[in-house]
Amino acid sequence: MLEIGAGQAPHGRTDVVVDKYIDDDFERPGEQGMSFGRPLVVADGARLPFADQSFAYVVALHVLEHAPDPVSFAAEMSRVGAAGFVQVPSRQSEVTFGWPYHPWLIDLVSQQLRFTPRGDATAPAGPLFHQSFASSPLMRLWWAAHRSEWHHSVPWSGQLDVEVEGDSEAPATAEYDHERTVAALTAAYVSGRTRPLPGGVRERLRCPACRSTLSYTNPLVCKGCDRAYPVIGHTPILLVTNC
């Protein structure tokens, strides 16, 4: 199973994690930092560096709402996986709690996720709701009793169906910094916290730019376009901007 964007708390059944922001926790929930409990590939969800149908199941929990291009993100999930599951915050959740790094309001219509630009929509009482959720067990019970109002949960098979209206940008986002990413991965490797990729996954790695096969050396070299990608300890960094 592949999980995208949950480097802070991978699912118990996850075999491989894809995460782009290793050293910047701005878009992670609460005060959670990066976990290295599962084999990791540093990559972009809109350019997954794997061969077609590499995984039986692909999961993205509260990740797709961060994406500048949900169509490409969903298409990549459908390309590399046979089936999967996504969960995103509802429109009601965005205007009640609010997160500055979410550019979209999302509705679920007949198992299709529909993304609308956030525009000027805000959550005026958002800080109060977040603080109350963190401090009050009763608030969390109330939230859990109405969970379906706050989340859209979508299992999919074959293709994840999304529709996007226009373009949107979040007011604030995490930032990728290559030097800090390398430093964080190096420290995790030296301290024994990272995990090697399973052999079968290594064989399914592909160039995120052209999808050609890679020579599994350090750096990884694309056999199609000759781009080179670094491997830090156990972890390949497969981002087009840093090849």
Residue pairs with C-beta under 8 A, 6 or more apart in sequence:
1 11
1 13
1 14
1 15
1 16
1 55
1 56
1 57
1 58
1 59
2 14
2 15
2 16
2 17
2 18
2 50
2 54
2 55
2 57
2 58
2 59
2 80
2 81
3 10
3 11
3 14
3 16
3 17
3 18
3 38
3 58
3 59
3 60
3 61
4 17
4 18
4 19
4 45
4 48
4 58
4 59
4 60
4 63
4 77
5 18
5 19
5 20
5 45
5 60
5 61
5 62
5 63
5 66
6 14
6 17
6 19
6 59
6 60
6 61
6 63
7 17
7 19
7 21
7 22
7 28
7 34
7 35
7 36
7 40
8 25
8 28
8 29
8 32
8 33
8 34
8 35
9 32
9 35
10 17
10 35
10 37
10 38
11 59
11 61
14 38
14 59
15 38
15 39
15 55
15 198
15 201
16 38
16 39
16 40
16 41
16 55
16 197
16 198
16 201
17 38
17 39
17 40
17 41
18 40
18 41
18 42
18 43
18 45
18 48
19 34
19 40
19 42
19 43
20 42
20 43
20 44
20 45
20 176
20 239
21 27
21 174
21 175
21 176
22 34
22 42
22 180
22 181
22 184
22 185
23 34
23 177
23 180
23 181
23 183
23 184
24 174
24 175
24 176
24 177
24 180
25 31
25 32
25 33
25 34
25 174
26 101
26 172
26 173
26 174
26 175
27 66
27 101
27 173
27 174
28 34
29 62
30 134
34 184
34 188
36 188
36 193
36 194
36 195
37 195
38 195
39 194
39 195
39 196
39 197
39 198
39 201
39 234
40 194
40 195
40 234
40 235
41 49
41 197
41 205
41 235
41 236
41 238
42 181
42 185
42 235
42 236
42 237
42 238
42 239
43 49
43 208
43 237
43 238
43 239
44 208
44 239
44 240
45 60
45 63
45 67
45 73
45 76
45 77
46 67
46 68
46 69
46 72
46 73
46 76
47 72
47 76
47 208
47 209
47 239
47 240
48 76
48 77
48 79
48 80
48 208
49 205
49 206
49 207
49 208
49 236
49 238
50 80
50 201
50 204
50 205
50 206
51 80
51 204
51 205
51 206
51 211
52 79
52 80
53 79
53 80
53 81
53 82
54 80
54 81
54 201
54 204
55 80
55 81
55 82
56 81
56 82
56 83
57 81
57 82
57 83
57 84
57 85
58 77
58 80
58 81
58 83
58 84
59 84
59 85
59 86
60 73
60 77
60 84
60 85
60 86
60 87
61 85
61 86
61 87
62 87
62 88
62 89
63 86
64 70
64 73
64 74
64 86
64 88
64 113
64 162
65 88
65 89
65 102
65 103
65 104
65 106
66 101
66 102
66 103
66 170
66 173
67 73
68 103
68 168
68 169
69 164
70 104
70 113
70 115
70 162
70 164
71 162
71 164
74 113
74 160
74 161
74 162
77 84
77 86
77 160
78 156
78 158
78 159
78 160
82 157
82 158
83 155
83 156
83 157
83 158
84 155
84 156
84 160
85 153
85 154
85 155
85 156
86 113
86 153
86 154
86 156
86 160
87 151
87 152
87 153
87 154
88 106
88 113
88 151
88 152
88 154
89 97
89 99
89 102
89 106
89 150
89 151
89 152
90 106
90 107
90 108
90 149
90 150
90 151
90 152
91 105
91 106
91 107
91 116
92 149
92 150
93 149
93 150
93 151
94 102
94 104
94 105
94 106
94 118
94 121
94 123
95 105
95 121
95 122
95 123
96 123
96 125
96 126
96 129
96 150
97 123
97 126
97 129
97 130
97 133
97 150
98 122
98 123
98 126
100 170
100 171
100 172
101 170
101 171
101 172
101 173
101 174
102 118
102 170
103 117
103 118
103 168
103 169
103 170
104 115
104 116
104 117
104 118
104 168
105 115
105 116
105 117
105 118
105 121
106 113
106 114
106 115
106 116
106 152
107 113
107 114
107 116
107 152
108 114
108 152
108 154
111 154
111 156
111 161
112 161
112 162
112 163
113 152
113 154
113 160
113 161
113 162
113 163
114 162
114 163
114 164
114 165
115 162
115 163
115 164
115 165
115 168
116 165
116 166
117 165
117 166
117 167
117 168
118 168
118 170
119 168
123 129
132 139
133 139
133 140
133 143
143 150
154 160
176 239
176 241
178 237
178 242
181 237
182 230
182 232
182 237
185 194
185 232
185 233
185 235
185 237
186 232
186 233
188 194
188 233
189 232
189 233
189 234
189 235
190 233
194 233
194 234
194 235
195 234
196 234
197 205
197 234
197 236
202 216
203 216
205 214
205 216
205 220
205 236
205 238
206 212
206 213
206 214
207 213
207 214
207 222
207 224
207 225
207 227
207 229
207 238
208 238
208 239
208 240
209 222
209 225
209 227
209 240
209 243
210 222
210 224
210 225
210 227
211 224
212 222
212 223
212 224
212 225
213 222
213 223
213 224
214 220
214 221
214 222
214 223
214 229
215 221
215 223
218 230
218 231
219 228
219 229
219 230
219 231
220 228
220 229
220 230
220 231
220 236
220 238
221 227
221 228
221 229
222 228
222 229
222 243
227 240
227 243
228 243
229 236
229 237
229 238
229 239
229 242
229 243
230 236
230 237
230 242
231 237
